[in-house]
């Protein structure tokens, strides 16, 4: 069965959210967070690398576009409406990502999408993890320094504080927010523009 297009996936998800709000009687949505994503390496010189490009565009960029579509339907005009997408610290800077071309392209496009959504009547930011401490990552990299990895729980708490605290508690609109992880604890780092300038 062919995968749905970006448009079809976003429209279907948007319809489901609207129906959920109708059935539940919830008055509105004030925060949309996209945590979906994946990683795959490879360049564009062989079939495996091209397959990784396709997979990364779907897992990382299509999910970000879908979340942004839902946000565009519900957040403009909502007091303190917040959209949070998941970017990547590893694609910042002037160097390319030839060893993970698809992932790099998808995440750079996500960073640009944040800048676009910030001009669309909502507060939009991206959080930029390095390596998230997950069971799968621990299996894949058993000898790594796990204490320096990013805590998913700490990042969730960070996003919750942004959602509840209003504009005063949030990084600047349109910013890419790095995280700092030491000793098993992850905290908020510098806020950057989509071009990498510190805000």
Kinemage of the C-alpha trace (Angstrom):
@kinemage 1
@onewidth
@group {chain A} dominant
@subgroup {mainchain}
@vectorlist {calphas} color= white
{ca unk a 1} P 0.000 0.000 0.000
{ca unk a 2} L 1.525 3.364 -0.992
{ca unk a 3} L 2.328 5.884 1.712
{ca unk a 4} L 0.017 8.910 1.897
{ca unk a 5} L 1.340 12.194 0.563
{ca unk a 6} L 2.332 15.005 2.900
{ca unk a 7} L -0.992 16.665 2.132
{ca unk a 8} L -3.097 13.560 2.668
{ca unk a 9} L -1.403 12.694 5.967
{ca unk a 10} L -1.760 16.237 7.317
{ca unk a 11} L -5.392 16.606 6.267
{ca unk a 12} L -6.325 13.227 7.750
{ca unk a 13} L -4.649 14.048 11.063
{ca unk a 14} L -6.284 17.462 11.132
{ca unk a 15} L -9.712 15.929 10.620
{ca unk a 16} L -9.095 13.427 13.430
{ca unk a 17} L -8.061 16.156 15.870
{ca unk a 18} L -11.129 18.237 14.978
{ca unk a 19} L -13.364 15.196 15.524
{ca unk a 20} L -11.681 14.410 18.840
{ca unk a 21} L -12.306 17.962 20.046
{ca unk a 22} L -15.936 17.752 18.932
{ca unk a 23} L -16.587 14.435 20.664
{ca unk a 24} L -14.719 15.335 23.849
{ca unk a 25} L -16.233 18.783 24.170
{ca unk a 26} L -12.798 20.285 24.762
{ca unk a 27} L -12.992 24.032 24.100
{ca unk a 28} L -9.730 24.431 22.235
{ca unk a 29} L -6.139 23.352 21.670
{ca unk a 30} L -3.466 25.668 23.016
{ca unk a 31} L -0.312 23.582 22.427
{ca unk a 32} L 0.768 21.241 19.636
{ca unk a 33} L 3.974 19.215 20.117
{ca unk a 34} L 5.596 16.970 17.524
{ca unk a 35} L 7.815 14.306 19.071
{ca unk a 36} L 7.709 11.855 16.151
{ca unk a 37} L 10.997 11.161 14.438
{ca unk a 38} L 13.707 8.687 13.524
{ca unk a 39} L 17.344 8.474 12.475
{ca unk a 40} L 18.989 6.699 9.567
{ca unk a 41} L 22.402 7.202 8.043
{ca unk a 42} L 23.585 7.072 4.463
{ca unk a 43} L 24.309 9.336 1.531
{ca unk a 44} L 22.557 9.591 -1.805
{ca unk a 45} L 24.989 7.505 -3.862
{ca unk a 46} L 23.257 4.159 -3.517
{ca unk a 47} L 19.827 2.631 -3.149
{ca unk a 48} L 20.068 2.211 0.631
{ca unk a 49} L 20.962 5.852 1.088
{ca unk a 50} L 18.097 6.985 -1.117
{ca unk a 51} L 15.718 4.762 0.829
{ca unk a 52} L 16.946 6.478 4.009
{ca unk a 53} L 16.186 9.880 2.471
{ca unk a 54} L 12.625 8.764 1.798
{ca unk a 55} L 12.245 7.335 5.295
{ca unk a 56} L 13.657 10.443 7.003
{ca unk a 57} L 11.449 12.803 5.049
{ca unk a 58} L 8.453 10.779 6.174
{ca unk a 59} L 9.393 10.231 9.810
{ca unk a 60} L 10.830 13.681 10.506
{ca unk a 61} L 9.563 16.247 8.030
{ca unk a 62} L 6.129 14.851 7.226
{ca unk a 63} L 5.350 14.569 10.941
{ca unk a 64} L 6.482 18.179 11.461
{ca unk a 65} L 4.320 19.366 8.563
{ca unk a 66} L 1.343 17.456 9.971
{ca unk a 67} L 1.784 18.990 13.424
{ca unk a 68} L 2.147 22.425 11.866
{ca unk a 69} L -1.056 21.934 9.871
{ca unk a 70} L -2.926 21.040 13.059
{ca unk a 71} L -1.414 24.079 14.765
{ca unk a 72} L -2.447 26.329 11.862
{ca unk a 73} L -6.027 25.111 12.261
{ca unk a 74} L -6.255 25.675 15.999
{ca unk a 75} L -3.628 28.059 17.383
{ca unk a 76} L -3.968 31.397 15.529
{ca unk a 77} L -5.999 33.709 17.739
{ca unk a 78} L -5.564 31.404 20.744
{ca unk a 79} L -4.026 33.206 23.726
{ca unk a 80} L -0.552 31.784 24.292
{ca unk a 81} L -0.875 29.212 21.487
{ca unk a 82} L 2.348 27.176 21.223
{ca unk a 83} L 3.811 24.895 18.549
{ca unk a 84} L 6.904 22.821 19.383
{ca unk a 85} L 8.708 20.822 16.697
{ca unk a 86} L 11.722 18.568 17.142
{ca unk a 87} L 14.847 19.706 15.319
{ca unk a 88} L 18.406 18.460 15.706
{ca unk a 89} L 21.550 20.052 17.079
{ca unk a 90} L 23.658 17.859 14.807
{ca unk a 91} L 22.585 19.646 11.621
{ca unk a 92} L 23.456 23.168 12.779
{ca unk a 93} L 26.479 24.935 11.363
{ca unk a 94} L 28.122 25.168 7.995
{ca unk a 95} L 29.179 21.530 7.623
{ca unk a 96} L 27.166 19.070 5.595
{ca unk a 97} L 25.800 15.744 6.804
{ca unk a 98} L 26.918 13.436 4.006
{ca unk a 99} L 26.821 10.424 6.350
{ca unk a 100} L 23.138 11.086 7.134
{ca unk a 101} L 21.916 13.093 4.159
{ca unk a 102} L 18.214 12.337 4.512
{ca unk a 103} L 18.161 13.074 8.232
{ca unk a 104} L 20.062 16.310 7.722
{ca unk a 105} L 17.743 17.519 4.965
{ca unk a 106} L 14.613 16.708 6.959
{ca unk a 107} L 15.817 18.455 10.112
{ca unk a 108} L 17.094 21.574 8.327
{ca unk a 109} L 13.695 21.815 6.616
{ca unk a 110} L 12.036 21.461 10.037
{ca unk a 111} L 14.118 24.369 11.342
{ca unk a 112} L 12.944 26.497 8.413
{ca unk a 113} L 9.353 25.417 9.065
{ca unk a 114} L 9.595 26.774 12.616
{ca unk a 115} L 10.571 30.180 11.233
{ca unk a 116} L 7.616 30.072 8.846
{ca unk a 117} L 5.117 29.057 11.521
{ca unk a 118} L 6.364 31.814 13.826
{ca unk a 119} L 4.943 34.264 11.288
{ca unk a 120} L 1.558 32.513 11.260
{ca unk a 121} L -0.135 33.805 14.391
{ca unk a 122} L 1.357 31.489 16.974
{ca unk a 123} L 4.468 31.033 19.113
{ca unk a 124} L 6.593 28.404 17.349
{ca unk a 125} L 9.889 26.926 18.527
{ca unk a 126} L 11.960 23.795 17.976
{ca unk a 127} L 13.798 21.835 20.616
{ca unk a 128} L 17.173 20.523 19.437
{ca unk a 129} L 18.309 17.332 21.146
{ca unk a 130} L 21.676 15.708 20.515
{ca unk a 131} L 21.196 12.031 21.417
{ca unk a 132} L 18.018 11.197 23.327
{ca unk a 133} L 18.359 8.600 26.073
{ca unk a 134} L 15.996 5.891 24.855
{ca unk a 135} L 16.079 2.095 25.223
{ca unk a 136} L 16.739 1.678 21.499
{ca unk a 137} L 19.658 4.123 21.560
{ca unk a 138} L 21.154 2.327 24.558
{ca unk a 139} L 20.936 -0.976 22.685
{ca unk a 140} L 22.526 0.572 19.601
{ca unk a 141} L 25.301 2.332 21.551
{ca unk a 142} L 25.899 0.319 24.744
{ca unk a 143} L 29.369 1.757 25.416
{ca unk a 144} L 28.454 5.441 25.026
{ca unk a 145} L 28.376 7.945 27.897
{ca unk a 146} L 24.660 7.720 28.605
{ca unk a 147} L 24.881 10.359 31.344
{ca unk a 148} L 25.620 12.933 28.627
{ca unk a 149} L 22.547 12.005 26.603
{ca unk a 150} L 19.365 14.060 26.608
{ca unk a 151} L 16.606 13.052 29.011
{ca unk a 152} L 13.208 12.741 27.325
{ca unk a 153} L 11.512 13.354 30.692
{ca unk a 154} L 13.462 16.564 31.304
{ca unk a 155} L 12.679 17.837 27.808
{ca unk a 156} L 8.996 17.020 28.333
{ca unk a 157} L 9.045 19.016 31.574
{ca unk a 158} L 10.707 21.893 29.709
{ca unk a 159} L 7.996 21.923 27.050
{ca unk a 160} L 5.260 21.685 29.680
{ca unk a 161} L 6.710 24.733 31.426
{ca unk a 162} L 6.634 26.643 28.126
{ca unk a 163} L 3.029 25.601 27.530
{ca unk a 164} L 1.794 26.530 30.993
{ca unk a 165} L 3.922 29.611 31.559
{ca unk a 166} L 2.821 31.693 28.597
{ca unk a 167} L 5.014 33.900 26.446
{ca unk a 168} L 7.150 35.110 29.346
{ca unk a 169} L 8.306 31.550 30.106
{ca unk a 170} L 9.168 30.662 26.512
{ca unk a 171} L 12.182 31.002 24.262
{ca unk a 172} L 11.818 33.676 21.557
{ca unk a 173} L 9.247 33.041 18.848
{ca unk a 174} L 10.794 31.225 15.892
{ca unk a 175} L 13.820 30.041 17.836
{ca unk a 176} L 15.718 26.767 17.831
{ca unk a 177} L 16.421 25.770 21.427
{ca unk a 178} L 19.508 23.742 22.239
{ca unk a 179} L 19.656 21.551 25.327
{ca unk a 180} L 22.556 20.856 27.675
{ca unk a 181} L 22.926 17.438 29.275
{ca unk a 182} L 25.354 16.558 32.064
{ca unk a 183} L 25.222 13.915 34.763
{ca unk a 184} L 21.908 12.575 33.549
{ca unk a 185} L 20.189 15.975 33.776
{ca unk a 186} L 19.013 17.970 30.738
{ca unk a 187} L 18.438 21.725 30.887
{ca unk a 188} L 17.549 24.462 28.423
{ca unk a 189} L 20.445 25.918 26.456
{ca unk a 190} L 20.891 28.735 23.981
{ca unk a 191} L 18.086 29.898 21.697
{ca unk a 192} L 19.151 30.322 18.068
{ca unk a 193} L 17.604 31.674 14.902
{ca unk a 194} L 17.080 29.200 12.032
{ca unk a 195} L 20.352 30.520 10.589
{ca unk a 196} L 22.220 29.651 13.804
{ca unk a 197} L 22.490 33.157 15.265
{ca unk a 198} L 22.157 33.354 19.067
{ca unk a 199} L 19.002 35.230 20.081
